Amino acid sequence: MPLIDLNGLGHFKDRENAMIAEDFSASKAYAAGDYCYYNGTLYKFKTAHAAGAWTTSDVEAAKLAGDVSALKESINTFFPVENLFDINTITPNKYIVPANGIIATLNDYNASDWIDIGADNYVTASANAFDLVVYNEDKTFSRNVERKYDNYPYTTKLTATEKYVRVTYKTSELSTAQVEKNMGQSSLVSNKGSVDGIFQNSVAYKETKIIVGTECYFETINQALSAITDNNEKNRYLIFVTEGEYNETITTKNYVDIEGESKYKSIINYINTDEEHQEQYSAIYATTNSEIRNITVRTTGSKYPLHCDGNFNKEYNFKAKNCIFRHDGYATMPDRGGTGVGLGLYWGQFVTLENCECTGIKTGSAGIYCHNALTPIDARYKRYRAVKVINSIINGYYGIRLQAIEPSAQSGLEKNGFEYIGNKNNGTIPFSLETTQGAVQSWNVFAINNTPPYTET
């Protein structure tokens, strides 16, 4: 389903493209339930309104609760979504070989027929697809589409010489198989308007986008988060944060992503005045299947700008892309160091930091600190956990600091994974593996193309 902007689109010039509502016209009559914009806010008519001047008593500001279904029906009228996957033309017990595009035998899998997408168009296949393969105009193999992350839709743009795709689904997934044309990144950008192409690496959202800002219905990120109650894997939300400074502490929600209009001008700057209890607060607390992107997160007087910790025995995969995380210290304790990112993962939990800048200040701080390695022994929790830091800049007394694990907790458990690729580490001590109090090194570190090169300290 296309993006729906609740009130926030009045803040942007592209509201006509969204086709949810038009600006109020005194020459037009409106029926009860119709929507219109007036002075940049989306309103819903409570009663019929004859042509004439604006009458406040006839309308109410559109709200998230109760109005979403009507808006979705309205926008579907203008942007019908066609599922190009035809279950009647599949070839049972076959799959498309990703390496060469031929059909091979595989029980319980189903290969689609040729799906005509057309040159220079986007194609998106649902996340439960087994593979997505692209072919040229003459139906010769061109390439396989790889997802950047598990459980994300396959999305790609066909080139000028490409025309067709084929896709494979397991029999159990046929009822929800979905292949769509031009419902991926290109439609996101056109619906949003021109905002520096920030959606290029984004998820292909099918549901609701909510805009936050001083001129929008939701003025804070927390207001938008609180209004979202039907988020799930198939109904993912995007909270789009316009330029401005937001002094708030937020806790992420599953399948609700947060993206800034400008990496440098969309700023969460959480200033905690209760420094006596700073351990209880962080600017962003994230233990969910979600992403934050293209935003600056700063804090004064709290634990971390970004903190992933807790949610014990709950698996999740959290990602931060193109973000700045900076600790600005403590107003009442000027000599105390502050760490940029704190990651306390339990088994089955994964965090990726990509194209980010993570900054701690003063002696003892770290750009990134991985803690909670001292996980209790329990057969139920013998699952892997991992951190990926990719193409990022890391600043602090310690660039990266990894807490070791006690020998008594090591037996029978896989080590933690730490992928460290293409980073610039400016730490006084770039990489620290703690081995204090008889603990042993508990991390499998994969490091390549970093400056300086990875060495254990």
C-alpha positions as CSV (number, residue, x, y, z in Angstrom):
1,M,0.0,0.0,0.0
2,P,1.3,3.5,-0.8
3,L,2.5,5.8,1.9
4,I,-0.1,7.7,3.9
5,D,0.8,11.0,5.5
6,L,-1.4,11.9,8.5
7,N,-1.5,15.7,8.7
8,G,2.2,16.0,8.1
9,L,2.1,16.3,4.3
10,G,0.7,19.8,4.7
11,H,4.2,20.7,5.7
12,F,5.6,19.7,2.3
13,K,5.0,20.8,-1.2
14,D,4.2,17.3,-2.4
15,R,0.8,16.9,-0.8
16,E,-0.9,17.1,-4.2
17,N,1.1,14.0,-5.3
18,A,-0.1,12.1,-2.2
19,M,-3.7,12.7,-3.4
20,I,-5.1,12.2,0.0
21,A,-6.8,15.6,0.1
22,E,-6.8,19.0,-1.6
23,D,-6.6,22.5,-0.1
24,F,-9.9,23.9,1.0
25,S,-11.9,25.6,-1.7
26,A,-14.7,28.0,-0.9
27,S,-16.3,27.2,-4.2
28,K,-16.6,23.5,-3.5
29,A,-19.2,21.6,-1.4
30,Y,-18.0,18.9,0.9
31,A,-19.7,15.8,2.3
32,A,-19.4,14.5,5.8
33,G,-16.2,12.4,6.0
34,D,-14.4,14.3,3.3
35,Y,-10.8,15.6,3.9
36,C,-9.2,18.8,3.0
37,Y,-6.1,20.9,4.0
38,Y,-6.5,24.3,5.6
39,N,-3.5,26.4,6.6
40,G,-1.3,23.3,6.3
41,T,-3.4,21.0,8.5
42,L,-5.5,18.1,7.4
43,Y,-9.1,18.3,8.5
44,K,-12.1,15.9,8.3
45,F,-15.6,17.3,7.8
46,K,-18.0,16.2,10.5
47,T,-21.1,17.4,8.6
48,A,-21.9,18.4,5.1
49,H,-20.5,21.8,4.1
50,A,-22.1,23.8,1.4
51,A,-19.9,26.0,-0.9
52,G,-18.8,29.0,1.0
53,A,-16.4,30.3,3.6
54,W,-14.4,28.1,6.0
55,T,-16.5,27.1,9.0
56,T,-14.5,25.7,11.9
57,S,-17.5,24.0,13.5
58,D,-18.0,21.8,10.5
59,V,-14.6,20.1,10.8
60,E,-12.2,18.4,13.1
61,A,-8.4,17.9,12.8
62,A,-7.8,14.4,11.4
63,K,-6.3,12.1,14.0
64,L,-4.4,8.8,13.7
65,A,-6.9,6.7,15.6
66,G,-10.1,6.0,13.7
67,D,-9.2,7.9,10.5
68,V,-6.5,5.5,9.2
69,S,-8.8,3.0,7.5
70,A,-10.7,5.8,5.7
71,L,-7.5,7.4,4.5
72,K,-6.2,4.0,3.3
73,E,-9.4,3.4,1.3
74,S,-9.1,6.9,-0.1
75,I,-5.5,6.5,-1.2
76,N,-6.1,3.1,-2.7
77,T,-8.6,4.7,-5.0
78,F,-5.8,6.7,-6.5
79,F,-2.9,4.2,-6.2
80,P,-4.3,0.7,-6.7
81,V,-1.7,-2.0,-5.9
82,E,-1.6,-4.9,-8.4
83,N,-0.1,-8.2,-7.4
84,L,1.8,-9.4,-10.4
85,F,2.3,-12.9,-9.0
86,D,-0.1,-15.3,-10.7
87,I,-0.6,-18.5,-8.7
88,N,-2.4,-20.0,-11.7
89,T,0.8,-20.0,-13.9
90,I,3.4,-21.3,-11.4
91,T,5.4,-24.5,-12.0
92,P,5.2,-26.7,-8.9
93,N,8.2,-28.4,-7.4
94,K,10.6,-26.2,-9.2
95,Y,12.7,-23.2,-8.3
96,I,14.7,-20.5,-10.1
97,V,18.4,-21.0,-9.7
98,P,19.8,-17.7,-8.5
99,A,23.2,-18.2,-10.1
100,N,22.0,-18.7,-13.7
101,G,18.2,-18.2,-13.8
102,I,17.4,-21.7,-15.0
103,I,14.6,-23.9,-13.6
104,A,15.6,-26.8,-11.4
105,T,13.7,-29.4,-9.4
106,L,13.0,-28.7,-5.7
107,N,10.1,-30.3,-3.9
108,D,7.6,-27.9,-2.1
109,Y,8.8,-24.9,-4.1
110,N,7.1,-23.1,-6.9
111,A,8.6,-21.1,-9.8
112,S,6.6,-18.2,-11.3
113,D,6.1,-17.6,-14.9
114,W,7.7,-14.6,-16.6
115,I,6.6,-11.4,-14.9
116,D,6.8,-8.3,-17.2
117,I,8.2,-5.4,-15.2
118,G,9.6,-3.3,-18.1
119,A,12.9,-1.5,-18.5
120,D,13.8,1.2,-15.9
121,N,11.0,0.2,-13.5
122,Y,11.3,-0.9,-9.9
123,V,10.1,-4.3,-8.8
124,T,9.5,-5.5,-5.2
125,A,8.9,-9.0,-4.1
126,S,7.6,-9.8,-0.6
127,A,10.1,-10.9,2.1
128,N,8.9,-14.5,2.1
129,A,10.1,-15.1,-1.4
130,F,12.9,-17.7,-1.9
131,D,14.6,-15.7,-4.6
132,L,14.1,-13.0,-7.3
133,V,15.8,-13.3,-10.6
134,V,16.0,-10.6,-13.4
135,Y,16.1,-11.3,-17.1
136,N,16.8,-9.2,-20.2
137,E,14.3,-8.4,-23.0
138,D,15.1,-11.7,-24.8
139,K,14.6,-13.6,-21.5
140,T,18.2,-14.4,-21.1
141,F,19.5,-14.4,-17.5
142,S,20.8,-11.0,-16.2
143,R,21.3,-11.2,-12.4
144,N,20.0,-12.4,-9.1
145,V,18.6,-9.9,-6.6
146,E,20.1,-10.1,-3.1
147,R,18.5,-8.6,0.0
148,K,20.7,-6.5,2.2
149,Y,19.0,-7.9,5.3
150,D,17.0,-11.0,6.1
151,N,13.2,-10.6,6.4
152,Y,13.2,-7.5,4.1
153,P,11.5,-7.3,0.7
154,Y,13.5,-7.8,-2.4
155,T,13.7,-4.5,-4.3
156,T,15.6,-3.5,-7.3
157,K,15.4,-1.2,-10.4
158,L,15.6,-2.8,-13.8
159,T,18.1,-1.4,-16.2
160,A,17.4,-0.2,-19.8
161,T,18.0,-3.7,-21.2
162,E,16.2,-5.7,-18.5
163,K,12.5,-6.5,-18.7
164,Y,11.3,-9.6,-16.9
165,V,11.6,-11.2,-13.4
166,R,10.8,-14.7,-12.1
167,V,10.4,-15.5,-8.4
168,T,10.2,-18.7,-6.2
169,Y,7.9,-19.3,-3.3
170,K,7.5,-22.2,-0.9
171,T,4.1,-23.9,-1.2
172,S,3.3,-22.7,2.4
173,E,4.0,-19.1,1.3
174,L,1.9,-19.0,-1.9
175,S,-1.2,-17.4,-0.2
176,T,0.9,-14.3,0.7
177,A,3.2,-14.2,-2.3
178,Q,3.4,-10.6,-3.6
179,V,5.3,-9.0,-6.6
180,E,4.7,-5.4,-7.3
181,K,5.8,-2.9,-10.0
182,N,7.0,0.5,-9.0
183,M,6.1,0.1,-5.3
184,G,9.7,0.2,-4.1
185,Q,12.3,2.9,-3.7
186,S,11.2,5.0,-6.6
187,S,7.6,5.4,-5.4
188,L,8.9,6.3,-2.0
189,V,11.0,9.1,-3.4
190,S,8.3,10.5,-5.6
191,N,5.6,10.4,-2.9
192,K,8.0,12.1,-0.5
193,G,9.2,14.8,-2.9
194,S,12.8,15.9,-3.1
195,V,14.6,15.4,0.2
196,D,18.1,14.6,-1.0
197,G,17.3,11.1,-2.1
198,I,17.5,9.8,1.5
199,F,15.2,6.8,0.8
200,Q,17.7,5.1,-1.5
201,N,18.6,2.5,1.1
202,S,15.3,2.4,2.9
203,V,12.8,-0.4,3.3
204,A,10.0,-0.6,0.7
205,Y,7.2,0.6,3.0
206,K,3.7,-0.5,2.1
207,E,1.9,1.2,4.9
208,T,1.9,4.4,6.9
209,K,4.4,7.2,7.0
210,I,4.0,9.8,9.8
211,I,5.7,13.1,9.7
212,V,6.9,14.8,12.9
213,G,7.8,18.5,13.2
214,T,6.9,21.9,14.6
215,E,4.4,22.5,11.8
216,C,2.9,19.0,11.8
217,Y,0.1,17.3,13.7
218,F,2.7,15.3,15.7
219,E,5.3,17.7,17.1
220,T,7.4,15.1,18.9
221,I,8.6,11.6,18.0
222,N,7.0,10.2,21.2
223,Q,3.6,11.5,20.1
224,A,3.9,9.6,16.8
225,L,5.2,6.5,18.6
226,S,2.3,6.5,21.1
227,A,-0.3,6.8,18.3
228,I,1.0,3.6,16.5
229,T,-0.8,0.6,17.8
230,D,-1.1,-1.8,14.8
231,N,2.5,-2.1,13.9
232,N,3.7,-5.6,12.9
233,E,5.9,-7.3,10.3
234,K,3.4,-6.8,7.5
235,N,2.4,-3.3,8.6
236,R,5.6,-1.4,9.0
237,Y,5.6,2.3,9.9
238,L,8.0,5.1,9.1
239,I,8.3,8.1,11.3
240,F,9.9,10.9,9.3
241,V,11.5,13.6,11.4
242,T,11.7,17.0,9.8
243,E,14.6,19.4,10.5
244,G,14.7,20.7,14.0
245,E,15.8,19.8,17.5
246,Y,13.8,17.4,19.7
247,N,14.6,17.2,23.4
248,E,13.2,13.8,24.3
249,T,14.1,10.3,25.2
250,I,12.5,7.6,23.1
251,T,12.0,3.9,23.2
252,T,11.7,2.2,19.8
253,K,8.9,0.0,18.7
254,N,8.9,-3.2,16.6
255,Y,8.5,-2.5,12.9
256,V,8.5,1.3,13.4
257,D,11.5,3.0,11.7
258,I,12.7,6.5,12.3
259,E,14.3,8.6,9.6
260,G,15.5,12.2,9.6
261,E,15.0,14.7,6.9
262,S,18.6,15.8,7.3
263,K,21.4,13.9,9.1
264,Y,22.8,17.1,10.5
265,K,19.6,19.2,11.0
266,S,17.2,16.5,12.3
267,I,18.5,16.3,15.9
268,I,17.4,14.3,18.9
269,N,19.2,16.2,21.7
270,Y,18.2,14.7,25.0
271,I,19.2,16.9,28.0
272,N,18.7,15.0,31.2
273,T,18.6,17.4,34.2
274,D,18.3,14.5,36.7
275,E,22.0,13.5,36.5
276,E,21.8,11.9,39.9
277,H,19.8,9.1,38.2
278,Q,21.5,9.3,34.8
279,E,21.9,5.5,34.6
280,Q,18.2,5.2,34.1
281,Y,18.1,7.3,30.9
282,S,19.4,7.3,27.4
283,A,18.4,9.4,24.4
284,I,17.3,6.3,22.4
285,Y,16.6,2.9,24.0
286,A,16.4,0.3,21.2
287,T,15.6,-3.4,21.6
288,T,13.4,-4.0,18.6
289,N,13.2,-5.1,15.0
290,S,13.5,-1.5,13.7
291,E,15.9,1.0,12.1
292,I,16.9,4.6,12.7
293,R,18.5,6.5,9.8
294,N,19.8,9.9,8.7
295,I,19.6,11.6,12.1
296,T,21.9,13.1,14.8
297,V,21.4,11.8,18.4
298,R,23.1,13.7,21.2
299,T,22.7,13.7,25.0
300,T,23.9,15.5,28.0
301,G,23.5,14.0,31.5
302,S,22.3,10.6,30.5
303,K,23.9,7.2,30.0
304,Y,24.2,6.9,26.2
305,P,22.9,8.6,23.0
306,L,22.0,5.0,21.8
307,H,21.5,2.1,24.2
308,C,20.5,-1.4,23.2
309,D,20.1,-3.5,26.4
310,G,17.6,-5.7,28.1
311,N,14.6,-7.4,26.5
312,F,16.2,-10.6,27.8
313,N,15.4,-13.7,25.7
314,K,13.7,-11.6,23.0
315,E,15.4,-11.9,19.6
316,Y,15.7,-8.7,17.6
317,N,17.6,-7.2,14.7
318,F,18.2,-3.4,15.2
319,K,20.0,-1.2,12.6
320,A,21.3,2.3,12.6
321,K,22.4,3.9,9.3
322,N,23.9,7.2,8.5
323,C,23.5,8.5,12.0
324,I,25.6,10.6,14.4
325,F,25.7,9.5,18.1
326,R,27.5,11.9,20.4
327,H,27.7,12.1,24.2
328,D,28.1,15.7,25.3
329,G,29.1,14.9,28.9
330,Y,27.5,15.9,32.2
331,A,26.7,19.4,33.3
332,T,27.3,18.7,37.0
333,M,30.2,16.4,36.5
334,P,32.4,18.1,33.8
335,D,35.3,15.7,34.2
336,R,33.2,12.6,33.7
337,G,33.5,10.7,30.4
338,G,30.5,9.8,28.3
339,T,30.2,6.9,25.8
340,G,28.6,7.2,22.3
341,V,26.9,3.9,21.9
342,G,26.2,1.2,24.6
343,L,25.3,-2.3,23.4
344,G,24.3,-4.9,26.0
345,L,23.1,-7.8,23.9
346,Y,21.7,-11.1,25.0
347,W,21.4,-14.3,22.9
348,G,19.6,-13.9,19.6
349,Q,20.1,-10.2,19.5
350,F,21.8,-8.4,16.6
351,V,22.8,-4.7,16.1
352,T,24.2,-3.1,12.9
353,L,25.8,0.4,12.8
354,E,26.5,1.4,9.2
355,N,27.9,4.7,8.0
356,C,27.6,6.1,11.5
357,E,29.7,8.4,13.7
358,C,30.0,7.3,17.3
359,T,31.6,9.7,19.7
360,G,32.5,9.5,23.4
361,I,34.3,12.2,25.2
362,K,37.0,12.4,27.9
363,T,39.1,9.7,29.5
364,G,37.4,6.4,30.1
365,S,34.8,6.9,27.4
366,A,34.3,4.8,24.3
367,G,32.8,5.4,20.9
368,I,31.1,2.0,21.2
369,Y,31.0,-0.1,24.4
370,C,29.7,-3.7,24.2
371,H,28.7,-5.0,27.6
372,N,26.4,-7.7,29.2
373,A,28.8,-10.4,28.1
374,L,28.2,-12.0,31.5
375,T,25.0,-13.7,30.5
376,P,23.7,-16.5,32.8
377,I,24.1,-20.1,31.7
378,D,20.8,-21.6,30.5
379,A,20.4,-24.1,27.8
380,R,17.4,-22.1,26.4
381,Y,19.6,-19.1,25.7
382,K,22.5,-20.8,23.8
383,R,22.0,-18.6,20.8
384,Y,24.5,-16.4,19.0
385,R,24.6,-12.6,19.2
386,A,26.5,-10.2,17.1
387,V,27.4,-6.6,16.4
388,K,28.3,-5.2,13.0
389,V,30.1,-1.9,12.6
390,I,30.6,-0.9,9.0
391,N,32.1,2.2,7.3
392,S,31.8,4.2,10.4
393,I,33.8,6.8,12.3
394,I,34.6,6.1,15.9
395,N,35.8,8.6,18.5
396,G,36.6,8.3,22.2
397,Y,39.4,7.4,24.7
398,Y,38.6,3.8,23.7
399,G,37.4,3.6,20.1
400,I,35.7,0.2,20.7
401,R,35.6,-1.5,24.0
402,L,34.4,-5.2,24.3
403,Q,33.6,-6.6,27.7
404,A,34.9,-10.2,28.3
405,I,33.0,-13.1,29.7
406,E,33.6,-15.0,32.9
407,P,35.2,-18.5,32.4
408,S,32.4,-20.1,34.3
409,A,29.9,-18.7,31.8
410,Q,31.9,-19.7,28.7
411,S,31.3,-23.4,28.6
412,G,28.9,-24.7,26.0
413,L,28.2,-21.2,24.6
414,E,29.3,-19.8,21.2
415,K,31.3,-16.6,21.4
416,N,29.9,-13.3,20.5
417,G,30.4,-12.1,16.9
418,F,31.9,-8.7,16.1
419,E,32.2,-7.7,12.4
420,Y,34.4,-4.6,12.0
421,I,34.7,-3.5,8.4
422,G,35.9,-0.3,6.7
423,N,35.9,1.9,9.7
424,K,38.0,4.9,10.8
425,N,38.8,4.6,14.5
426,N,40.2,7.7,16.1
427,G,40.3,6.3,19.7
428,T,43.4,6.9,21.8
429,I,43.1,3.1,22.4
430,P,41.3,2.1,19.2
431,F,40.3,-1.4,20.3
432,S,40.1,-2.8,23.8
433,L,39.2,-6.4,24.8
434,E,38.6,-6.5,28.6
435,T,40.2,-9.5,30.3
436,T,40.0,-8.3,33.9
437,Q,39.2,-10.4,37.0
438,G,40.0,-13.7,35.4
439,A,37.6,-13.3,32.5
440,V,38.5,-14.7,29.1
441,Q,38.3,-13.1,25.7
442,S,34.8,-13.9,24.4
443,W,34.5,-12.3,21.0
444,N,35.0,-13.7,17.5
445,V,36.3,-10.6,15.8
446,F,36.2,-10.3,12.0
447,A,38.1,-7.2,10.9
448,I,39.1,-5.9,7.5
449,N,40.0,-2.6,5.8
450,N,40.0,-0.5,9.0
451,T,42.1,2.5,9.8
452,P,44.2,1.8,11.8
453,P,44.2,-2.0,11.2
454,Y,42.6,-4.0,13.9
455,T,44.9,-5.2,16.8
456,E,43.9,-6.5,20.2
457,T,44.8,-4.3,23.2
